[in-house]
Amino acid sequence: MKVKQINIAKKEVLWNYAGTLFNMGSNYFQLPFLLFFLNSDRLGLWYVLMSLSAIANLITFGFTPSFSRSVAYCWSGAKTLSKEGKVKEMSSDGEIDYHLLVNVFSTCKVVYFLMAAAAACFLAAFGTVYIISIAGNIMCINIKAGWVVFLSAVFINIYYGYYSALLVGSGGIKENSQAIAIANIVRLFLLALLLWLGFDFLGACISYFIYGYLLRVVCKRFLDRRIEPERIAKEQNISISKRDVISCLETLWPNAWKDGVVSISDYVSTQAGTLICSGFMSLEQTAAYSILSQAAVAIAKVSRSIDVAHLPVIQSAYVNDDKTKLKKTQAMCVAGYIIVFMIGTLGMVFIGLPVIHLLKPGIRIDIYLFTGLAVYQFMISYRNCYSSYLSSTNRLWYWKSYILASGICLILEVVLFSQTQLGGYVIVISSILSETVYNTWHWPRLVNRELNMNIHDYWTGMKDFVQMLLGR
C-alpha cells in the first residue's frame, strides 16, 4: 500500500462533531431518563461512577495519543519512530513499512490488556471502599450488582480501546465518529428500556457496559477495512518478537508517560471537582454541580472537535515537513474552536439550562456558577489547542507546567472547601487562578512564534473554517 499524507474533508469534520456530540451529549440525552427514574442520591452516585471511570481511563497513561500518533507517522511513510521530535527515516519507495505498523499494533494489544487488568483491580480494591464510604446508607443489591457490572465495563472499555486509537491514527476520523454514534444510540435505547423495566441503578450500569463493548466491535470492523493488521501480518509473513514489542515500548515510553501525566492533569482540571464536591457536599448538591460542570465540559469537547479531527493531518504534515499546511491547519482549528464554543455557551444558557430546570425543578440551576465553569473550560481547551499541536509534533514540553497547575488547583480546592462555604464556586476560583498564572498564555505564544502566526492568520483561519463547513 502506498504512503498517504492524511487529509480531512468536510464530511470527516462534520462526523467528528456528530461523534463528539453523541459522546459528550450522551450524558444529556440520558439525563431525562436518569432524572425521571433515579432519585437524587442515586443520580449523584451515578455521576461519581462516571468520575471513577475517568480515573480508570487515566491508567492508559498516555499510550492512546502515543499509539495514534505512531500510526499516523507510519501511515505517512515513517520507517522508524523517534523518542522525541521528527522521525529520522522516511520511506524512499512510497510504500508503508508494514513491519513497523504491525509492530505498533501488536505492542498496542499487549499494553492495553495490562492496563485494563490493572484498572479493574485498582477499582475493585480502592473504588469499592470509596463507594461504601459515600453511599453506605443507600447500599442495596441493585447498587452492588451495578458496581460489579461497572467494573466489567471498565475492563472492556480499556482493553479494546486500542481499536479506536489505531483507527484515529490511520485517519479514520469519520469511521470512529460513526462508531461512537452507533454505540450511543444503542446505549440510549437500552437505558430507557432498562429503567422503564425497573432495573434502576443497575440498568444504567448495564447500558454503560453494552455501550463500551459495541463501540469496540464497530471500531474493529472499520479498522479492518482500512488496515486489517492481522491479515497483513499473515500475508507478508511478518513475525513480531518479544524483543520487537519491547523496542517499540522503549521508543514510545519517553513521551507516553508525559502524555499520561498530562492526562492526569486534565482529569484533575475537568473531572476531579465532582469527587471533591462529594466529599464536602451532599450527593444532591453534587448532582447539581455535576450537571452544570458536564454542560461546560460538553461544550468544550464539542468545540474542540475541529482540532481533534485534524490531529492526524498535523502529524502527517509534520512528518512530511509541510510547514504551510501546519500553519493553515492550526489557525483554522483555533478559530473554529472559538466560534463553536461561543455559540455552544449561548445555546446552553438560553436553551439547555432552562430545559434541565423544566425536567428537574428540584435541582438548583445557578447561571453564575455555570458561567464561571464555562470560562474555565474555555481556558483549558484553548491552551489544549496549542499543546495538541506540540504533542502531534512529538514534543511534550508542557507536561511539567500542566501537572504543577493541576496540583495547585487541587490544593486550593481542598483548602477553600474546608475554610469557606462557597460551594461549587470553589472549583471555579481555584481552577481559573491556577491556569491564568502560566499555561493559558505561554503555550499559545510559543506555538504562534514557531509558526509565525498573527491575527491575520486567525482571521483567514476563521474564513477557512466557515467555508469548509459550507462546502466551498
C-alpha positions in Angstrom: 0.0 0.0 0.0 1.3 3.4 -0.9 2.1 6.1 1.7 -0.7 8.6 2.2 -0.5 12.1 3.5 -3.6 12.4 5.7 -6.2 15.0 4.8 -9.5 15.7 6.5 -12.5 16.8 4.4 -15.8 18.5 5.4 -17.6 15.2 6.0 -14.9 14.0 8.4 -15.1 17.2 10.4 -18.9 17.1 10.5 -18.8 13.4 11.5 -16.4 14.3 14.3 -18.7 17.0 15.5 -21.6 14.5 15.4 -19.5 11.8 17.2 -18.4 14.2 19.9 -22.0 15.4 20.3 -23.1 11.9 20.7 -20.3 11.0 23.1 -20.4 14.1 25.3 -24.1 14.8 24.7 -25.0 11.3 25.6 -24.9 12.4 29.2 -27.7 14.9 28.3 -29.6 12.6 26.1 -29.7 10.2 29.0 -30.4 12.9 31.6 -34.2 13.0 31.1 -34.4 9.2 31.9 -31.9 9.4 34.8 -33.7 12.4 36.3 -37.1 10.7 36.0 -36.2 7.2 37.2 -33.4 7.8 39.7 -33.7 9.6 43.0 -31.2 12.4 43.8 -28.9 10.2 45.8 -28.6 7.5 43.1 -28.2 10.2 40.5 -25.3 11.7 42.4 -23.8 8.2 42.9 -24.1 7.6 39.1 -22.0 10.8 38.4 -19.4 9.6 41.0 -19.1 6.4 39.0 -18.6 8.3 35.8 -15.8 10.2 37.5 -14.3 6.9 38.7 -14.5 5.7 35.1 -12.5 8.8 34.0 -9.9 7.9 36.7 -9.7 4.3 35.4 -9.0 5.6 31.9 -6.1 7.6 33.2 -4.3 4.3 33.6 -3.8 4.2 29.8 -1.1 6.7 30.9 -0.6 8.4 27.6 -0.5 5.4 25.4 -3.6 6.3 23.5 -2.3 9.5 21.9 1.2 7.9 21.6 -0.2 4.9 19.6 -2.5 7.2 17.5 0.5 9.4 16.7 2.7 6.5 15.8 0.1 5.0 13.4 -0.2 8.4 11.7 3.5 8.5 11.3 3.6 5.0 9.8 0.7 5.9 7.5 2.6 8.9 6.3 5.8 7.0 5.4 7.8 6.7 8.6 10.2 3.7 8.6 11.3 4.3 12.2 9.8 6.0 15.3 11.7 8.5 17.4 11.5 9.2 21.2 11.1 12.9 20.6 10.8 15.2 17.6 10.9 14.3 14.0 11.1 10.8 12.5 14.6 10.1 11.4 13.9 7.9 8.4 11.1 8.1 5.8 10.0 5.7 3.1 12.0 6.2 -0.1 9.9 3.9 -2.3 6.5 5.4 -1.3 5.4 2.2 0.5 4.1 1.8 4.1 6.5 -0.1 6.3 4.2 -2.9 7.3 6.6 -4.4 9.8 6.7 -1.2 11.8 2.9 -0.8 11.5 2.2 -4.4 12.7 4.7 -4.0 15.5 2.9 -0.9 16.7 -0.4 -2.8 16.6 1.0 -5.9 18.5 2.5 -3.7 21.1 -0.8 -1.8 21.5 -2.7 -5.0 22.2 -0.3 -6.2 24.9 -0.1 -2.8 26.7 -3.9 -2.3 26.7 -4.6 -5.7 28.2 -2.2 -5.0 31.0 -3.7 -1.6 31.6 -7.2 -2.9 31.6 -6.4 -5.6 34.2 -4.6 -3.0 36.4 -7.5 -0.5 36.2 -10.1 -3.2 37.1 -8.1 -4.4 40.0 -7.5 -0.9 41.3 -11.2 0.0 41.2 -12.2 -3.4 42.7 -10.0 -2.7 45.7 -10.0 1.0 46.3 -13.1 2.1 44.4 -15.2 -0.3 46.4 -14.1 1.2 49.7 -14.8 4.7 48.4 -18.3 3.8 47.2 -19.2 2.2 50.5 -17.9 5.3 52.4 -20.1 7.8 50.5 -23.1 5.6 49.7 -23.3 3.1 52.6 -26.7 4.4 53.7 -28.3 3.6 50.3 -26.3 0.4 49.6 -28.5 -2.5 48.3 -28.4 -5.5 46.0 -29.3 -3.3 43.0 -26.3 -0.9 43.6 -23.9 -3.8 44.4 -24.8 -5.6 41.2 -24.5 -2.3 39.3 -21.0 -1.9 40.7 -19.9 -5.3 39.5 -21.2 -4.6 36.0 -19.5 -1.2 36.1 -16.1 -2.9 36.9 -16.6 -5.3 34.0 -17.4 -2.4 31.7 -14.2 -0.5 32.7 -12.1 -3.6 31.8 -13.8 -4.0 28.4 -13.6 -0.3 27.6 -9.9 0.0 28.3 -8.8 -3.3 26.8 -10.4 -2.9 23.4 -9.7 0.8 23.4 -6.7 0.3 21.1 -9.1 -0.2 18.1 -10.2 3.4 18.4 -6.7 4.7 18.9 -5.4 2.9 15.8 -8.5 3.9 13.7 -8.0 7.6 14.5 -4.3 7.3 13.9 -4.9 5.9 10.4 -7.1 8.9 9.6 -10.4 7.1 10.2 -12.0 10.1 11.9 -15.3 9.7 10.2 -15.4 5.9 11.0 -14.5 6.4 14.6 -17.3 9.1 14.9 -19.8 6.8 13.3 -18.9 4.0 15.8 -19.4 6.4 18.6 -22.8 7.5 17.3 -24.0 3.9 16.8 -22.9 2.8 20.3 -24.5 5.9 21.9 -27.8 5.4 20.1 -27.9 1.7 21.3 -26.9 2.8 24.8 -29.7 5.4 25.0 -32.3 2.9 23.8 -31.1 0.3 26.4 -31.0 2.8 29.2 -34.6 4.0 28.6 -35.8 0.4 28.3 -34.0 -1.0 31.4 -35.0 2.0 33.6 -38.6 1.6 32.4 -38.5 -2.1 33.2 -37.4 -1.2 36.8 -33.7 -2.1 36.7 -33.0 1.3 38.3 -29.3 1.9 39.0 -28.3 -1.5 37.6 -29.9 -0.6 34.3 -27.7 2.4 33.9 -24.6 0.3 34.5 -25.7 -2.4 32.1 -26.3 0.2 29.3 -22.8 1.5 30.0 -21.3 -1.9 29.6 -23.1 -2.6 26.3 -22.0 0.8 25.0 -18.3 0.1 25.6 -18.5 -3.4 24.1 -20.4 -2.3 21.0 -18.1 0.7 20.4 -15.0 -1.5 20.3 -16.7 -4.1 18.0 -17.7 -1.4 15.5 -14.3 0.2 15.6 -12.6 -3.1 14.9 -14.8 -3.6 11.8 -13.9 -0.2 10.5 -10.2 -0.7 11.3 -10.1 -4.0 9.4 -11.5 -2.2 6.3 -8.6 0.3 6.4 -5.6 -1.7 7.7 -6.5 -5.3 8.8 -3.2 -5.8 10.7 -3.7 -9.5 11.3 -4.3 -10.2 7.6 -1.2 -8.1 6.6 1.0 -9.9 9.1 -0.2 -13.3 7.7 0.1 -12.4 4.0 3.5 -10.8 4.3 4.8 -13.4 6.9 5.5 -10.7 9.4 6.5 -12.1 12.8 6.7 -9.8 15.8 9.0 -11.0 18.5 9.0 -10.1 22.2 12.1 -8.0 21.5 10.2 -6.0 18.8 7.5 -5.2 21.3 10.0 -4.2 24.0 11.9 -2.0 21.5 8.6 -0.3 20.4 7.7 0.4 24.1 11.2 1.8 24.7 10.6 4.3 21.9 7.1 5.3 22.9 7.6 5.4 26.7 9.5 8.7 27.0 6.5 10.6 25.5 3.8 8.2 26.7 4.5 8.8 30.3 4.4 12.5 29.7 1.1 12.1 27.9 0.0 10.2 30.9 1.0 13.0 33.3 -1.0 15.4 31.1 -4.0 13.1 31.2 -3.9 13.1 35.0 -3.6 16.9 34.9 -6.6 17.2 32.6 -8.6 14.9 34.8 -7.9 16.9 37.9 -8.7 20.1 35.9 -12.0 18.9 34.5 -13.4 15.9 36.4 -11.9 15.7 39.9 -14.2 18.5 41.1 -17.1 16.1 41.2 -15.2 13.7 43.6 -14.0 16.6 45.8 -17.6 18.0 45.9 -18.9 14.7 47.0 -16.5 14.8 50.0 -17.7 18.2 51.2 -21.3 18.4 49.9 -24.3 16.1 49.9 -25.0 13.8 46.9 -27.9 16.0 45.9 -25.7 19.1 45.8 -23.0 17.1 44.0 -25.6 16.2 41.3 -26.5 19.8 40.8 -22.8 20.8 40.4 -22.1 17.8 38.2 -24.9 18.8 35.7 -23.5 22.3 35.3 -19.9 21.0 35.1 -20.8 18.4 32.5 -22.6 21.0 30.5 -19.5 23.2 30.3 -17.2 20.2 29.6 -19.6 19.1 26.8 -19.4 22.5 25.1 -15.6 22.4 25.3 -15.3 18.9 23.9 -17.6 19.6 21.0 -15.9 22.9 20.3 -12.5 21.1 20.1 -13.8 18.6 17.6 -12.3 20.6 14.7 -8.9 20.4 16.4 -9.1 16.7 17.3 -10.2 15.8 13.8 -7.2 17.5 12.4 -4.6 15.9 14.7 -3.7 13.2 12.1 -3.4 16.0 9.5 -1.0 17.9 11.7 1.0 14.8 12.4 1.2 13.8 8.8 2.2 17.4 7.7 4.9 17.5 10.4 6.4 14.2 9.2 6.4 15.4 5.6 7.8 18.9 6.7 4.8 20.7 5.1 5.1 24.0 7.1 2.4 25.8 5.1 -0.1 23.2 5.8 0.8 23.1 9.5 0.2 26.9 9.8 -3.0 26.9 7.9 -4.5 23.9 9.8 -3.5 25.2 13.2 -5.1 28.6 12.5 -8.3 27.1 11.3 -8.6 24.8 14.3 -8.2 27.5 16.9 -10.6 29.9 15.1 -13.1 27.1 14.7 -12.8 26.2 18.3 -13.5 29.8 19.5 -16.6 30.2 17.2 -18.2 26.9 18.2 -17.5 27.5 21.9 -19.2 30.9 21.9 -22.3 29.5 20.0 -22.5 26.5 22.3 -22.3 28.6 25.5 -25.1 30.9 24.4 -27.2 27.9 23.3 -26.7 26.3 26.7 -27.6 29.4 28.6 -30.8 30.2 26.7 -32.0 26.7 25.8 -30.1 23.9 27.6 -30.3 25.1 31.2 -34.0 26.1 31.0 -34.8 22.6 29.7 -32.9 21.0 32.5 -34.7 23.1 35.1 -38.0 22.2 33.4 -37.2 18.5 33.7 -36.0 18.6 37.3 -37.3 21.7 39.1 -35.8 20.5 42.4 -32.2 20.8 41.1 -30.9 24.4 41.6 -29.5 25.8 38.3 -27.0 28.5 39.2 -26.4 30.5 36.0 -23.4 32.4 37.6 -21.7 29.1 38.5 -22.2 27.8 35.0 -20.7 30.9 33.5 -17.7 30.5 35.7 -17.3 26.9 34.7 -17.7 27.8 31.1 -14.9 30.4 31.3 -12.6 27.9 32.9 -13.4 25.2 30.4 -12.7 27.7 27.6 -9.3 28.4 29.1 -8.4 24.7 29.4 -9.5 23.8 25.9 -7.9 26.9 24.4 -4.4 26.1 25.7 -5.0 22.4 24.7 -5.5 23.5 21.1 -1.8 24.5 21.2 -0.5 21.7 23.4 -2.1 19.2 21.0 0.0 20.8 18.2 3.1 20.2 20.2 2.2 16.6 21.1 1.4 16.0 17.4 5.0 17.0 16.6 6.2 14.6 19.3 7.3 17.4 21.7 5.5 17.3 25.1 7.4 20.2 26.7 4.3 21.4 28.6 3.8 18.4 30.9 5.6 19.9 33.9 3.5 23.1 33.9 0.3 21.2 33.4 0.8 18.9 36.4 2.0 21.8 38.6 -1.1 23.8 37.7 -3.4 20.9 38.5 -1.6 20.3 41.8 -2.0 24.0 42.8 -5.7 23.8 41.8 -6.3 20.6 43.9 -4.7 22.2 47.0 -6.7 25.4 46.6 -9.9 23.4 46.2 -9.3 21.4 49.4 -8.3 24.5 51.4 -11.2 26.6 50.2 -13.8 23.9 50.7 -12.6 23.3 54.2 -12.4 27.0 55.1 -15.3 28.6 53.2 -19.0 28.0 52.3 -18.6 28.9 48.6 -19.8 25.5 47.4 -19.2 24.9 43.7 -17.6 28.3 43.3 -14.5 26.9 45.0 -13.8 24.9 41.8 -14.2 27.9 39.6 -11.9 30.2 41.6 -9.2 27.5 42.1 -9.2 26.4 38.5 -9.0 29.9 36.9 -6.3 31.1 39.3 -4.1 28.0 38.7 -4.3 28.2 34.9 -4.0 32.0 34.5 -0.6 32.1 36.0 1.2 30.4 33.1 -0.4 27.8 30.8 -3.2 29.9 29.3 -0.8 32.4 27.7 2.6 30.7 27.5 1.9 27.8 25.1 -0.2 29.7 22.7 2.5 32.3 22.5 5.2 29.7 21.9 3.3 28.0 19.0 2.4 31.3 17.4 6.0 32.3 17.4 7.1 28.9 16.0 4.6 29.1 13.1 4.9 32.8 12.7 1.2 33.3 13.2 -0.6 36.6 13.8 -4.2 37.9 13.9 -4.4 37.9 10.1 -3.7 34.2 10.0 -6.5 33.5 12.5 -8.9 35.7 10.5 -8.0 33.7 7.5 -8.5 30.5 9.6 -11.9 31.6 10.6 -12.9 32.1 7.0 -11.4 28.7 6.1 -13.4 27.1 8.8 -16.7 28.7 7.7 -16.0 27.9 4.0 -15.2 24.3 4.9 -18.5 23.9 6.8 -20.3 25.4 3.8 -18.5 23.1 1.5 -16.9 25.8 -0.6 
